[in-house]
């Protein structure tokens, strides 16, 4: 049972790239947006208990970009929980974020308790793929983790959300239908207060079999959810301010200033082909 109100920040899809050899480029924009978001977070009173980053920490998975993010997030002086997304790489993450040199292809899954909250992190990244996958080893891990610390509320963190809309033609957006059903069987009744994800680049909250599934826009770009004939990509960024009470989870989406300028477009055939 949660003993007090707990506040935490949800960041996702930061997509930092290494700086160019000289001058400035669009690679600087994700770092600038991250700096802006962190300055806003430092102004929150009372300060959050911890921060969650639900994947696509970097754009190319290189070690240097992870070190850029690490330096900035460590300056928050609060625990930070990371998950990996399809743009991340395990070797780059382990080297740049954790100074780890062994077992660098292993899935990055773990659990920890912070401020009375049991946080469970899954690695849904699959090298070479845009869509996500959990796999049996992680389902076993999740099942065991949910049995531990039964009195603590649980937050599950992963980059790809369960398949909320089974009729969606876009496989890239989520877990498969089969894995979503397996996930439902495990999570049901597991005292899960919320599932935090990213990947689709717009803010979305779903009540999924009684569990809130929260997606954040992230800090790279905004994908227009009103346009379903492909992907219309605009400038836009936000982070989530989460409040967990004994009564449940609340999230407030905090937008960064933007001009919603067009950044790119993928037609429907291209989006359907993403796997």
Residue pairs with C-beta under 8 A, 6 or more apart in sequence:
1 151
1 246
2 116
2 117
2 152
2 153
2 244
2 245
2 246
3 116
4 116
5 243
5 244
5 245
6 49
6 115
6 116
6 117
6 243
6 244
7 44
7 46
7 48
7 49
7 241
7 242
7 243
7 244
8 48
8 49
8 50
8 51
8 52
8 114
8 115
8 117
8 242
8 244
9 41
9 44
9 48
9 50
9 51
9 52
9 239
9 240
9 241
9 242
10 51
10 52
10 54
10 196
10 214
10 216
10 239
10 240
10 241
10 242
10 251
11 37
11 51
11 52
11 53
11 54
11 216
11 218
11 219
11 239
11 240
12 53
12 54
12 55
12 56
12 85
12 159
12 196
12 197
12 198
12 199
12 215
12 216
12 217
12 218
12 219
12 239
13 55
13 56
13 85
13 198
13 199
13 201
13 216
13 217
13 218
13 219
13 220
14 30
14 33
14 34
14 53
14 56
14 57
14 58
14 69
14 218
14 219
14 220
15 30
15 56
15 58
15 59
15 87
15 218
15 219
15 220
16 30
16 31
16 34
16 57
16 58
16 59
16 65
16 68
16 69
17 27
17 30
17 58
17 59
17 60
17 62
17 65
18 27
18 60
18 62
18 64
18 65
18 68
19 25
19 27
19 28
19 31
20 27
30 59
30 219
30 220
31 68
33 219
33 220
33 237
33 256
34 69
34 72
34 219
35 72
36 256
37 219
37 237
37 239
37 256
38 72
38 73
38 75
38 76
40 239
40 254
40 256
41 48
41 51
41 76
41 239
42 76
44 241
47 78
48 78
48 241
49 78
49 79
49 114
49 115
49 117
50 78
50 79
50 80
50 81
50 114
50 115
50 119
51 73
51 76
51 78
51 79
51 80
51 81
52 80
52 81
52 83
52 119
52 155
52 157
52 196
53 73
53 80
53 81
53 82
53 83
54 83
54 85
54 157
54 158
54 159
54 196
54 197
54 198
54 216
55 83
55 84
55 85
55 86
55 87
55 88
55 124
55 125
55 158
55 159
55 160
55 197
55 198
55 199
56 85
56 86
56 87
56 88
56 159
56 198
56 199
56 218
56 220
57 65
57 66
57 69
57 82
57 84
57 85
57 88
57 93
57 97
58 65
58 66
58 69
58 87
58 88
58 92
58 93
59 65
59 87
59 220
60 87
60 89
61 87
61 88
61 89
61 91
61 92
61 93
62 89
62 92
62 96
63 92
63 95
63 96
64 96
65 92
65 96
66 92
66 93
66 95
66 96
66 97
67 96
67 97
69 97
70 96
70 97
73 80
74 80
79 112
79 114
81 112
81 114
81 119
81 121
81 157
82 93
82 97
82 108
82 121
83 108
83 121
83 122
83 123
83 124
83 157
83 158
83 159
84 90
84 93
84 108
84 123
84 124
84 125
84 159
85 124
85 125
85 159
85 160
85 198
85 199
86 125
86 126
86 129
86 130
86 131
86 132
86 159
86 160
86 199
88 125
89 127
90 104
90 105
90 106
90 107
90 108
90 123
90 125
90 127
91 104
91 105
93 108
94 100
94 101
94 103
94 104
94 108
95 101
95 104
107 123
107 135
107 137
107 138
108 121
108 123
109 121
109 122
109 123
109 138
109 141
110 121
111 118
111 119
111 120
111 121
111 145
111 148
112 118
112 119
113 119
113 149
113 152
116 152
116 153
117 152
117 153
117 154
117 155
117 193
117 244
118 145
118 148
118 149
118 152
118 153
118 154
118 155
119 154
119 155
119 157
120 142
120 145
120 146
120 154
120 155
120 156
120 157
121 156
121 157
121 158
122 134
122 138
122 141
122 142
122 156
122 157
122 158
123 138
123 158
124 132
124 133
124 134
124 158
124 159
124 160
124 175
125 132
125 159
126 132
126 133
129 275
130 172
130 274
130 275
131 160
131 171
131 172
131 173
131 174
131 175
131 176
131 274
131 275
132 158
132 159
132 160
132 174
132 175
132 199
133 160
133 175
133 176
133 179
134 142
134 158
134 175
134 179
134 182
134 183
139 182
139 183
139 186
142 156
142 183
142 186
142 187
143 186
145 154
146 154
146 186
146 187
146 190
146 191
146 192
150 191
152 191
153 191
153 192
153 193
153 244
154 190
154 191
154 192
154 193
155 192
155 193
155 194
155 195
155 196
155 244
156 187
156 192
156 194
156 195
156 196
157 195
157 196
157 197
158 195
158 196
158 197
159 197
159 198
159 199
160 173
160 174
160 175
160 197
160 199
161 173
161 174
161 175
161 195
161 197
161 199
161 200
161 206
161 213
161 215
162 174
162 175
162 179
162 180
162 183
162 184
162 195
162 208
162 213
163 173
163 174
163 175
163 176
163 177
163 179
163 180
164 174
164 206
164 208
164 213
166 177
166 180
168 174
169 272
170 271
170 272
170 274
171 274
171 275
172 271
172 274
172 275
173 199
173 200
174 180
174 199
175 183
184 208
184 209
187 195
187 209
187 211
188 209
188 210
192 211
193 212
193 244
193 248
193 249
194 211
194 212
194 213
194 214
194 242
194 244
194 249
194 251
195 208
195 211
195 212
195 213
195 214
196 214
196 216
196 240
196 242
197 213
197 214
197 215
197 216
198 215
198 216
198 218
199 215
200 215
200 223
201 217
201 218
201 220
201 221
201 222
201 223
201 233
202 215
202 217
202 222
202 223
202 224
202 225
203 215
203 216
203 217
203 238
203 240
203 253
204 214
204 215
204 225
205 212
205 213
205 214
205 215
205 251
206 212
206 213
207 213
212 248
212 249
212 251
214 240
214 242
214 249
214 251
216 238
216 239
216 240
216 253
217 236
217 237
217 238
217 253
218 237
218 238
219 237
219 239
219 256
220 237
221 233
221 234
221 235
221 236
221 237
221 263
221 264
222 233
222 234
222 235
222 236
222 237
222 258
222 260
223 231
223 232
223 233
223 234
224 232
224 233
224 234
229 267
229 268
230 265
230 266
230 267
230 268
230 270
230 271
231 264
231 265
231 266
231 271
232 262
232 265
233 262
233 263
233 264
233 265
233 266
234 260
234 261
234 262
234 263
235 258
235 259
235 260
235 261
235 263
236 255
236 256
236 258
236 260
237 255
237 256
237 258
238 253
238 254
238 255
238 256
239 253
239 254
239 256
240 251
240 252
240 253
240 254
241 251
241 252
241 254
242 249
242 250
242 251
242 252
243 249
243 250
243 251
243 252
244 250
